[in-house]
Amino acid sequence: MLVATVATSVALTRDPLRQAMLVSLYGLVLGVLFFVFQAPDVALSQTVVGAIALPLMVLLALAKVRGDEEQK
């Protein structure tokens, strides 16, 4: 239920910055779920990619876009 709730909140959020933070939370919750289901290798991969790498790339892209908008 927690995974479904966080996923729905990610889909319904309009602000890209908040959406990036919720995607990070979603990746963390999904990683914990994989760990509970005794898949620690998948949980570690999901945590690294879903909770760290993906939100970081989104935040860097947002910073680049906002920086380009300020220069115009």
Backbone torsions as a table, in degrees:
resi	resn	phi	psi	omega
1	MET	NA	-37.6	-178.6
2	LEU	-66.0	-39.8	178.7
3	VAL	-63.8	-43.3	179.4
4	ALA	-65.2	-38.6	179.3
5	THR	-66.4	-45.3	180.0
6	VAL	-67.3	-39.6	178.8
7	ALA	-63.4	-40.4	177.7
8	THR	-65.5	-40.2	179.3
9	SER	-67.4	-33.0	175.2
10	VAL	-64.5	-43.6	-177.3
11	ALA	-69.1	-30.1	-176.7
12	LEU	-90.5	-9.9	-179.1
13	THR	-79.6	134.1	-177.3
14	ARG	-97.9	-30.4	-177.9
15	ASP	-75.4	121.8	-176.6
16	PRO	-61.3	-33.9	179.3
17	LEU	-67.0	-45.7	177.0
18	ARG	-65.5	-36.1	179.1
19	GLN	-64.6	-37.8	177.6
20	ALA	-64.8	-39.5	178.3
21	MET	-67.5	-38.6	178.6
22	LEU	-70.4	-33.6	175.6
23	VAL	-63.4	-37.8	176.6
24	SER	-63.5	-44.7	177.4
25	LEU	-63.3	-40.1	178.1
26	TYR	-61.6	-43.4	178.2
27	GLY	-63.0	-38.5	178.8
28	LEU	-67.6	-44.1	179.5
29	VAL	-64.3	-40.9	178.7
30	LEU	-66.0	-37.9	175.9
31	GLY	-62.7	-41.2	176.7
32	VAL	-64.6	-39.4	178.6
33	LEU	-63.0	-43.1	177.1
34	PHE	-62.9	-38.0	178.4
35	PHE	-65.3	-40.1	178.6
36	VAL	-63.2	-36.3	179.1
37	PHE	-85.7	20.1	172.5
38	GLN	60.8	47.0	173.1
39	ALA	-128.3	71.8	-173.0
40	PRO	-66.3	-30.5	178.8
41	ASP	-68.6	-41.4	176.9
42	VAL	-68.1	-38.0	179.2
43	ALA	-62.7	-42.4	178.7
44	LEU	-65.3	-44.3	178.0
45	SER	-62.1	-44.3	179.9
46	GLN	-63.4	-40.7	-179.8
47	THR	-65.1	-42.9	-179.2
48	VAL	-67.1	-47.5	-176.2
49	VAL	-77.5	-50.1	-172.9
50	GLY	-77.1	-31.7	-175.6
51	ALA	-101.3	-16.4	-176.7
52	ILE	-121.2	-59.4	-171.0
53	ALA	-68.5	-49.6	-177.5
54	LEU	-62.8	-50.3	178.0
55	PRO	-61.7	-34.8	178.0
56	LEU	-63.4	-42.8	177.9
57	MET	-64.5	-39.9	178.5
58	VAL	-64.9	-43.7	179.6
59	LEU	-64.7	-39.0	176.7
60	LEU	-65.2	-39.7	177.6
61	ALA	-65.6	-40.6	177.8
62	LEU	-63.9	-40.6	178.4
63	ALA	-64.2	-39.4	178.8
64	LYS	-65.5	-45.2	-179.7
65	VAL	-65.0	-44.5	179.6
66	ARG	-67.8	-32.9	176.5
67	GLY	-68.1	-38.9	177.4
68	ASP	-67.8	-35.6	178.2
69	GLU	-67.6	-35.8	-179.7
70	GLU	-70.0	-30.2	-179.5
71	GLN	-73.0	-24.2	-179.1
72	LYS	-80.2	NA	NA
